[in-house]
Amino acid sequence: MKKIVIGLLGYGTVGSGVATILRTNRFDITSRTHADISVKKALVRNLLKERPYGEDILFTDDPYALLHDPEIDIIVEVMGGIEPARTYILEAFKQGKNVITANKDLLASHGLELLSVAEQNKCDLYFEASVAGGIPIIAAIRQSLTANRISSLIGIINGTTNYILSAMTEQGREFEDVLSEAQELGFAEADPTADVEGLDAARKLAILATLSFNTPVTADQVFVEGITKVSKADIKYADELGCVIKLLAIAKNEDGEVEVRVHPTLLDKKHPLATVNGVFNAVFVVGDAVGETMFYGKGAGSLPTGSAVVADIIQVVRNMESGSRGYHNNTSYQNFPLKAVQDFTTGYYIRLKVQDQPRVFASLASFFAEAGISFNSIIQKPRKDKSAEIVLVTHPCKEGQLRQALATLNNYNKLDKIYNVMRLETGNSLSF
């Protein structure tokens, strides 16, 4: 039986999950690959720390002990960060080693470079675990849906923000309160910026958009807004409108022009993504042949993410056996332009406070009419301080039109405050 030797760059949450699965499911994995797969070495910072399932693993703080070991066939990078992970992976390719990575940050900025170098060296690069944990969305796009032209992809791909928004919705709590709880439970980092500001989701969306549309997209090209301004008042108004609020990652290819955006979104309760709650992730994909599909599951964690890594290991082993290494990396043969932000078209939710006086609403309507925007729905709640809280929901319009209307509105002397502006997702099975 062929022996396949693994080197792990990192042995934290995901690395230990990989080792656990390889040991626990050893019989099935060996039967499916006709290979004896084992971890020989793992790169760690602290050599003295006790680690689960590490009895047969040689731990080292020298990365080149793995990269230059001739017995190691596959490097699994689960250390995170852009550097030195990028340098180590490039060196692995030069040594003729296949690579599996869970590193979304690296792939979102240098993915095409890594794929190119892998192909030049006749090596595989697989990265299922970089997006949505255990959900096989990368494999679905690269293999199962490859006969399709994908027109849109909408995802809940950050478990922290989904947990926070779900708790706010179900329990009527404010953002800061739920965030603190999420940190105590380990669902949010001590510094939650990457999650709550949408940066984590933007990195994952760049990877998905590149694969879905076969055109290069990097994280810095994704329009991003976070959830920090969402309040329980917004949650309540969304409910009145028949919606829930989710942080959505949205990618669309319309007439050869790609748009990529991450932001809190009012989503119709009838949409399949509306019932995805807690730390779960889901991705809704529309292809021209298959139609609407959705992929759902755990988006993080030691074993779910480790499951994705081990699945990639199995695929690489099969490629090695069939002599087809390095032939699966062509992901960017198009060069579609990216749509400018001002040309994004969607409906909008605007919650504001104005003085409760005659002709105020008429003035609001005229500001939006001058920008070519009409209203789909209006909610007005009088207040005791001679003001009124108003929620305006627009018909679909361009972002540029909305910004024109808001610029005029901000100069209006009867305006007290604009609390929040959010988008509505108006495509695929939605009523707005």
N, C-alpha and C positions, 0 to 999 in steps of 0.2 A: 504494500500500500504506500502511495506517495505521501511524503511528509511535507507539510507546509508550516513554515515558521513565521510567527508574528512578532513585530517589535512595536511596543506602545509608546508613543510620545505623550506622556501624561497618564496618571493613574488616580484620577479623582472620581467624581460621581459617574461619569460616562465610562472611563477606563475600567473601573472596578465592575461596572455593569457588563461590559464586554467579556471580562474574564469569568464572571459568574455564569453568563449564558453559555459560553464555550464549554465550561465544565459541566453545568447542569444538563445541557442538551447534547452532550458529547456523542451519544450513540446515534441520535437522529441526524446530527450534522455530518458525522462520518459516513453514515449510510447514504446521505444525499449527495455527497461530494466525492465519495470513494477516496478520501484523503484524511490523514491524521493531522489535524490542525491544533497547534499549540502556541502559547505565548512564551517566548524565550526570555525577553528583556523588556523592561519598562523604565522610561525616564521619569524621575521624580526629583523634587527639590530637597526633601528631607529623607535621608536614608534610614533614619532611626524609627520612623513612624510605622506602626503596625498596620497592615493593609489586608482586607478580606481577599480570600482566594489567591494569595500571593505566595503560597508555600513553594511552588515549583518555578517561580519567576525570579530572575536575577534583576534586582533593582539597581539603577545607576544614576548618577547625576551628570554623566557625560553623554550628550546626544550622539556623538560620533561612534560610541560603542555600539549603537544600534545601526546607524546609517552606513557604517563601513563593515558591518558584520556580514561575511559572505553567506552565512547560513540563513539569514533573515530574508524572506521572500516578499513580505508585505509590511509596510509601515502604516500604522493606524495613528493619526494625529488627532488627539483630543485634549490638547493643552490650551487651545484658544488664543486669541490675539493675532495680530498681523505679523509682527516680528517677535521672536525669531522663527515662528512657525513657517513663514514663507521660505526663508533661507533653508530650513531643514527639509522641506518638501522638495524644493528644487534640487538639493543635494541627493535626496533619495532617488529622484528620476535619473540623475547622472550616474548613479550606481546601479541603474537597471531595476529598481524596486518599484512595485506597484504601491499606490497610496490610497488610503481611505481616510476621509476627514469629516469632522462634524463642525468645521469652523466657518460659520456664516459670515463673520466679519471679513475674513480673508477672501472668501469666494466672491463676496459682493464687490470687492475692490480689485482683486487680482485673478478672478476665476478664469478668464479667457487666456491669460498668460500661462497659468498653470496647466490648463488643458492643452495648450499648444506645445509646451515643453514635454508634457507626458506623451503626446503623440509622436514628437520628434524622437523620443527615446524608446518608443514601442512599449510604453507602460500604461497601465490603467489608472484613472483617477475617478473614484466614486465618492459620492457625498450625500447620500440619502438622509443622513442624520442632521444635515445643516439646516433643514427647514421642517418644522412641525413634528419633531421628535419621532415617534414610532409610526406616524402616518406615512404610507408609501407613496407620497405625492410626486417625488422626483422620478421614481421608476414609472409611475403612471404616465407622466408627461413624456419621458424619454423613450418609453416602450409601448405601453398599452394604448396611448392616445396618439401615437406617432403618425397614424393614417389621417389624422384630422388637421384642419386649420383651426386653431383655437382662437376664438374671437374675444373671449373675456375670461378673467379669473378673479374671483372675489373671495377673500379669505379672512378668517379669524386666526391669526398665526402668532399671537402673543398671549400666553396663558395668564400672566400677571394682570394685564389690563382687562382681560375678559372676566377674571375673578372679581376684580374691583367693580366693574360695571354691573355684573350679575348681582353682587351683594347690595349695591346701591339700589338696584331695581327691586329686588325681592324684599329688602328690609327697610327701605326708605331712609338710608343713611347718606351722610355727606362723604365726599371723596377722601378728605384727609383722615377721617375716622377709619374708613375701610382700608386705606393704604397702611396705616399703622398696624392693623390687624394682620394684613397680608405679610408684612415684614416679620411679625411675631411668629407666624405659622410657617415661615420659610418660603412663601410664594413670591415674595418680592425681596430684592437685594437691599442692603443697607443704603446704597445709593441707587434709587430706582429710576434715575433719569432716562437711561436707554429704553426702558419699558414704557413708562408713562408719557414720555415725549414722542413715542412712536418710532424711535430710531432702530430698535431691534426689528420691528415689523418691516421697516423700510429696507433693511439689509436682506431679509428673507424674500421680500417682494422683488428686489433686483434680480435675485437668483431665479425665481419662478418666471419672471417676465422674460429674461434672457432665454430660458429654455422653451417657454410657451410660444414665443414669437420669433425665435431663432435670430435675434438681433441683440447687439450688446447694450445692456443696461447696468449702470453702476448705482450704488446706494445714494451717491450725492446728486443723482438725477431724479430721485423720487421726491415728489412734493409731500411734506410731512407736517402734520399737526398732532399734538398729543391730547390727552383726556383731562388735563388738570383744570380746565374751565368748566367741565361738566358738573352740574349740581343736581341735587335731588329735585329741584324745581323743574329742570330740563327733563329729567326722567319722567316726572309726573305729566308734563305737557306732552311728551312723546307718547305716553300711554293713552292720553285723550285722543291723540291723532291716530291711534291704532298701530303704534310703532314701538320698537325698543331701540336703545342706543348701543351701538357696538363700535369698537375700533376696527375698522375694515381696511384691509390692504386690497387695493383695486388696480387691476391692469386690464387695459382694453386695446384692441387693435381694430380701428375703424378706418376703412379706406386707406390702408397702408400707413396710418399714422398712430403711433403708440402713446398712450397716456398711462402714467404710473403715479399713484397717490395713496397716502395713508392718512386717515383722519377719523375722528368720531363721526358716526353716521346714523341718521334716523333710518331704520330698516323696518319695512312692513312686517308685521307679526306673521303674515302668511308665508314669508320667505323661509326656506329650510334652515338658513343660518340663524334665524331669530331665536331658535330653541337651543342653540349651542351655548351652554352656560358653564360657570365655574372655570377651572383651569383647562378645560378641553379646547381643542383646536378643530377647525374644519376648513376645507377649501372647496369652493363651488366653481366648477370649470364647465365652460360651454364650448363644444366643438361642432364643426359644421356637419359632421357625419353622425356622431354619437348623441348630440343634443346636450341636455343638462345632466351633469354628474356631480356627486359630492363625496368627499373623502373626510372621514371623521375619526377622531381618537385622541389619545394623550399626546400633548405637544412637547413634553419634557419629562425628565426623570431618568434615573439610572437605568432601569430595565427597558422602558419604552425606547429611549434613545440608543441604548446598547443593542436592542433588537434590530434597529435600522443599520447599525454598524456591522453587526454579524451577518445580516442579509447581504450587505455589500461584500464582505469577506467571502461568503459562499459564491457570489457571482464572479468575483475575481478568480477564485480557485477554478471555477468551471472554464473561465476564459483561458487560464493558463493551460488547462488540460486540452482544450481544443485548439490552442495556438492562435487565439484571436485577440491577444493583448494589444491595447493601444488603438483599437479601431472603433471606439465608441465615443469619441470626444468631439465630434463636429457638431457644435451647438449654435454657431453664429454665422450662418451663410447669407443672412439678410442684413440690410442696413437701413431699417425704417427710421424716419425722423421721429423725434419725440414731440408730442403736442405741447404747445406753450400753455402755461398755467391759465392765462387769461381766456383761453379757448376751451377749457373744461366746461362741459355742459351738464348741469344737474339741477335739481330743486334745492331750495335753501330754507332753513329754519332760522328766523331772527327773533330773539327775545329782547325786548327793550322796555324802558320806562319813560313815559312822557307826562307832561302836565295835562291834567284832565280839563281841557277847555274846548270851546267850540272851534271847529274847523281844523283841529289838530290832525284828526285822522285823514281828512281831505288832503292836507298838506303831505302827509306820509304817502298817500296813494299817488300824488302827483310826482314826488321824488322818484318813485319806482317806475311810474309810467314814462317819465322822461328818459329813463334808461332802457325802455322797452320791456319792462318786467310787469307781469300780472300776477295776482294772488290766487292761489289754490284754496287756501283756508286762512281764517283769521280767528284768533281767540283774544278776548279782551276781559281783563279782570280789574274792576275799580279797586282803589286803595283808600285808606282812611286819611291819607295826607294830601288829598286833592291831586293825586297822580293816578295814572293807569298803567298797568303792566299789559303789554300787548305782545302776542306771538303772531308773526307773519310767516306763512308758508307760501313760497312762490311756485309758480309753474317752472319747468326747466328753463334755464337761461344760462348764458355764458358767465364765467367768473368775472370777466372784464366788465360786463354790464352790472353785476352785483357791486363790484368795487366802485363803480361810478355812482350808483345810488347811495351807497354807504358814505361816500365822501361828501355828498350833498347833505345827507342826514346828519352827519357829525357837526355840521355848521348850523343846524337848526336850533334856534334859541328855546324851543319848547321841549327839546330832548334832554332828559335827565341822565340816562345811561343806556348803553347797549350792553346787555349782560352776556350774550353769547350769539355766535353765528355758526351754524352747522349745516352740513350738506345732507341731502336725502339721496339714497341710491334709487335710481328710477328705472333701472334695466332688469330684465329677466324675472318675470313672474310677480312684479310689483304693481301696486295699484296707482301710485302717484304719477 
